[in-house]
Amino acid sequence: MSQEAKQTLRQALPRPELFRALGEATRGELLCQLACCGDSMTLNDLAACCQIDLSGVSRHLSAMESAGLVTAQKRGREKHFTLQARELASALRSLADALEASPCQCGANAKGGG
């Protein structure tokens, strides 16, 4: 693989926080809840979907916010969380496009591989 192709792939890689946030089952469930809702949801709304306490849901949402998966907006006494679906889709699409365009065939011709 050329250095240019490697650089293109590196630039398309989302931040590691994104993969860490997506790689946890409860966060995946929270993401699904927000996506299906189509609107912002409060901590209490989101906690209703999971079998963990509010502080646990809060920690998961904080990690998701740090990764750019959700935004939080304070309204009165509650925070409302909104899924950043377009940004997530764009990051993953960029990575998929870079991988598909990559000339890398690593392991394709290796013995026993393929």
N, C-alpha and C positions, 0 to 999 in steps of 0.2 A: 504494500500500500504506500502510496506517495505521501510525503510530508504534508502536502496540500490537502489531500483527502483526510488525513488524520486531523489536521487543524479544523477542517469543516465539521467533522464529527464532534470534536471537543467543544466547538462553539455552539453546537446544537444541543449539547447535554444540559438538561435542566439542573438547577442547583441541587446538591445532595439532600437538602432539607425536604425537597418535594418528594423524593423517593422514600425517605424515612417516614414522612407523613402519610403517604399512600400505602406503606407497607404494614400498617397496623390495622387489625380487623375492626376495632371500635371506630377508628377514624374513617374507615371505609363505609361503615354503617352511617356515621354522621354525614359524610359526603353524600351518600344516597338519599338520606332524609332531606337535606338541603336542596338537592337536585330535583327531587320529586315535588317538593313544596313549591318551588318556583318563586319564592319570596324569602324575605328574611325570617329568621326564627330566633326566639329567645333561648337562653340556656335551659330554662324549665321545659320549653317545647321539645328541645333536642334530647334532654335527659329522659323524656318519656319513652324514647325509642330504645334506650340502652338499659342494661341491667347493672348499671354502676351509679355511684352517688354523684351528686352535683359537682363536688370538687374534682372528681375524676374526669367528668365531661368537660369541666372548665380547663383542666390541664391539656386534654386532647385538643380542644378548640384553640388554645394558646399556641400549641405546636403547629396546628393547621394554619393559624394566622401568620406565624413566623415563616412558614413555607410559602405563603402567598395563595393558599387555597381558599381562604375566607377573609372577609373584612368584618370588622366589628364596629358598630356605631352605637354610642350611648344615647338612649332615648328615655328621659326621665330616670327611673331607678334601674332600668334594665338595659343590658347590651343586646343588640340585635345582630345576628350573624348572617352574612350573605355569602353564598358560594361564588367564587370567581371562575365560573365555568368557561368563559371564553379564553381567559388567560391560561387555564389548565389545558384546555384543548389545543391552544396554540403551541404551548411548550411541548406537549406530547407529539403533536403533528410535525413540528420542526424536527424533532428527534427521529421520528419515523421516516420523514422525507430524506433526511441526511443518511440514514441507514440504507434505505432503498437505492439511493444514488451512489452509495459507496461501491467502489470496485473491489472491495475486500472479499476474498473468498477463503478466509482463514479456516483451515481444517477441512475444507471441501475435498481436498486431494490427499488428505492424511490417511494412512493405513487404518482400516477399520472404522473410519469416520464417514459421515455423510448421510 
